[in-house]
Amino acid sequence: MIYEDLKGKKVLVTGSSSGIGAATAVMFSRQGCFVGVHYFRTKAGAEKTLEQVKKCSDGVLLCADMREPGQVRQIVESFAKQAGGIDVLVNNAGSLIERQPFETATLEYHEDVYATNVRSVFLATQAALPYLRKSRGNIVNIGSVAGHNGGGEGSGLYAAAKAAVATETIAMAKEFARYGVRVNSVFPGFIETRFHQRFSSDQRRRKVAAETPLGRNGTAEDVAKAVLFLASEAADFITGEYIAVNGGLYMRA
Ligand SMILES: NC(=O)c1ccc[n+]([C@@H]2O[C@H](COP(=O)([O-])OP(=O)(O)OC[C@H]3O[C@@H](n4cnc5c(N)ncnc54)[C@H](OP(=O)(O)O)[C@@H]3O)[C@@H](O)[C@H]2O)c1
């Protein structure tokens, strides 16, 4: 699918060293976008993403711990300078970090899950907003089905953090509409990336696939396609909305 209007847009994708972010960055490059490929710990992954991006368009590598205000500001400014502005911000960086049930979870884990998944979105959005106001651009936040259903074993705090991202999406959409800046989100279901290689057993992956109405787990590209739609002019009158990409695993009227 080609969205003609995306050609030449400047798109910053956080967490594009792996999985959903990497697939999203590459898909934007196929539209002719200039892409900010961001990483924290996985430099080799980000270099691979940029290599793929450069086959279709161009982009830059950016390194930051998205929990750290100074580092986030620095990469957003650096991207805007090198790209000549920002049209689209994809707040994708996030992680379950590990499985910790409420009963035994540490305060350190609580703080880290919220910093990684919620503070990161706040910091990047605030830093990018002046540029998005100028371009009348848009934001796509990556939430999770967990924000709706409470998540699986030991992922309740992560689920709650993703629910915060869902509510922030609506609140930001209201606040930024006056600037012509749209804010939407994508809620992935069970997507086969490093995330589940780390946090789920093969048995669980097979079980979820079998329970999913469309009969399989998702791919990073499945999610990227929804991000591109929301970022494009095809979604011009859509804001404060989400698209669930989960093969029918969790349906809501
Ligand atoms: N896979 C799923 O089933 C699923 C379902 C629902 C929601 N999600 C969400 O989708 C997003 C992408 O996940 P994924 O499945 O693609 O996982 P992934 O392959 O593990 O990628 C996670 C990305 O987030 C980055 N990241 C994590 N902590 C960071 C930090 N403190 N600072 C900067 N970057 C950080 C990682 O960067 P480095 O590796 O370079 O450090 C990596 O690029 C996440 O927000 C995740 O919560 C995933």
The ligand as an SDF file (V2000), in Angstrom:
LIG
                    3D

 48 52  0  0  0  0  0  0  0  0999 V2000
    5.1310   -7.8850   20.7560 N   0  0  0  0  0  0  0  0  0  0  0  0
    3.9330   -7.7830   21.2590 C   0  0  0  0  0  0  0  0  0  0  0  0
    3.1640   -8.7680   21.3130 O   0  0  0  0  0  0  0  0  0  0  0  0
    3.4180   -6.4550   21.7590 C   0  0  0  0  0  0  0  0  0  0  0  0
    2.0560   -6.3980   22.1410 C   0  0  0  0  0  0  0  0  0  0  0  0
    1.5380   -5.1890   22.5970 C   0  0  0  0  0  0  0  0  0  0  0  0
    2.3350   -4.0710   22.6600 C   0  0  0  0  0  0  0  0  0  0  0  0
    3.6570   -4.1460   22.2940 N   0  0  0  0  0  0  0  0  0  0  0  0
    4.4470   -2.9160   22.3840 C   0  0  0  0  0  0  0  0  0  0  0  0
    5.0300   -2.6560   21.1240 O   0  0  0  0  0  0  0  0  0  0  0  0
    6.2350   -1.8900   21.3080 C   0  0  0  0  0  0  0  0  0  0  0  0
    7.3570   -2.5710   20.5510 C   0  0  0  0  0  0  0  0  0  0  0  0
    7.5400   -3.8680   21.0740 O   0  0  0  0  0  0  0  0  0  0  0  0
    8.2070   -5.0610   20.2510 P   0  0  0  0  0  0  0  0  0  0  0  0
    7.3010   -6.2220   20.3350 O   0  0  0  0  0  0  0  0  0  0  0  0
    8.6400   -4.5850   18.9170 O   0  0  0  0  0  0  0  0  0  0  0  0
    9.4330   -5.3770   21.2280 O   0  0  0  0  0  0  0  0  0  0  0  0
   11.0120   -5.3840   20.9750 P   0  0  0  0  0  0  0  0  0  0  0  0
   11.3060   -6.1110   19.7210 O   0  0  0  0  0  0  0  0  0  0  0  0
   11.6010   -5.8810   22.2480 O   0  0  0  0  0  0  0  0  0  0  0  0
   11.3900   -3.8240   20.7740 O   0  0  0  0  0  0  0  0  0  0  0  0
   11.3050   -2.9120   21.8380 C   0  0  0  0  0  0  0  0  0  0  0  0
   11.9450   -1.6030   21.4230 C   0  0  0  0  0  0  0  0  0  0  0  0
   11.8060   -0.6680   22.4930 O   0  0  0  0  0  0  0  0  0  0  0  0
   13.0790   -0.1260   22.8010 C   0  0  0  0  0  0  0  0  0  0  0  0
   13.2060    0.2250   24.2190 N   0  0  0  0  0  0  0  0  0  0  0  0
   12.8730   -0.5280   25.2960 C   0  0  0  0  0  0  0  0  0  0  0  0
   13.1940    0.1400   26.4400 N   0  0  0  0  0  0  0  0  0  0  0  0
   13.7520    1.3180   26.0600 C   0  0  0  0  0  0  0  0  0  0  0  0
   14.2800    2.4350   26.7580 C   0  0  0  0  0  0  0  0  0  0  0  0
   14.3310    2.4920   28.0940 N   0  0  0  0  0  0  0  0  0  0  0  0
   14.7540    3.4680   26.0370 N   0  0  0  0  0  0  0  0  0  0  0  0
   14.7270    3.4250   24.6940 C   0  0  0  0  0  0  0  0  0  0  0  0
   14.2400    2.4220   23.9650 N   0  0  0  0  0  0  0  0  0  0  0  0
   13.7610    1.3680   24.6510 C   0  0  0  0  0  0  0  0  0  0  0  0
   14.0750   -1.1980   22.3990 C   0  0  0  0  0  0  0  0  0  0  0  0
   15.3540   -0.5870   22.1660 O   0  0  0  0  0  0  0  0  0  0  0  0
   16.7830   -1.3080   22.4060 P   0  0  0  0  0  0  0  0  0  0  0  0
   16.5770   -2.7790   22.1790 O   0  0  0  0  0  0  0  0  0  0  0  0
   17.6720   -0.6600   21.3940 O   0  0  0  0  0  0  0  0  0  0  0  0
   17.1830   -0.9870   23.8060 O   0  0  0  0  0  0  0  0  0  0  0  0
   13.4270   -1.7560   21.1420 C   0  0  0  0  0  0  0  0  0  0  0  0
   13.7750   -0.9730   20.0300 O   0  0  0  0  0  0  0  0  0  0  0  0
    6.4570   -1.8070   22.8070 C   0  0  0  0  0  0  0  0  0  0  0  0
    5.9560   -0.5680   23.2890 O   0  0  0  0  0  0  0  0  0  0  0  0
    5.6170   -2.9530   23.3560 C   0  0  0  0  0  0  0  0  0  0  0  0
    5.2260   -2.7300   24.6850 O   0  0  0  0  0  0  0  0  0  0  0  0
    4.2000   -5.3160   21.8480 C   0  0  0  0  0  0  0  0  0  0  0  0
  1  2  1  0
  2  3  2  0
  2  4  1  0
  4  5  1  0
  4 48  2  0
  5  6  2  0
  6  7  1  0
  7  8  2  0
  8  9  1  0
  8 48  1  0
  9 10  1  0
  9 46  1  0
 10 11  1  0
 11 12  1  0
 11 44  1  0
 12 13  1  0
 13 14  1  0
 14 15  2  0
 14 16  1  0
 14 17  1  0
 17 18  1  0
 18 19  2  0
 18 20  1  0
 18 21  1  0
 21 22  1  0
 22 23  1  0
 23 24  1  0
 23 42  1  0
 24 25  1  0
 25 26  1  0
 25 36  1  0
 26 27  1  0
 26 35  1  0
 27 28  2  0
 28 29  1  0
 29 30  1  0
 29 35  2  0
 30 31  1  0
 30 32  2  0
 32 33  1  0
 33 34  2  0
 34 35  1  0
 36 37  1  0
 36 42  1  0
 37 38  1  0
 38 39  2  0
 38 40  1  0
 38 41  1  0
 42 43  1  0
 44 45  1  0
 44 46  1  0
 46 47  1  0
M  CHG  2   8   1  16  -1
M  END
$$$$
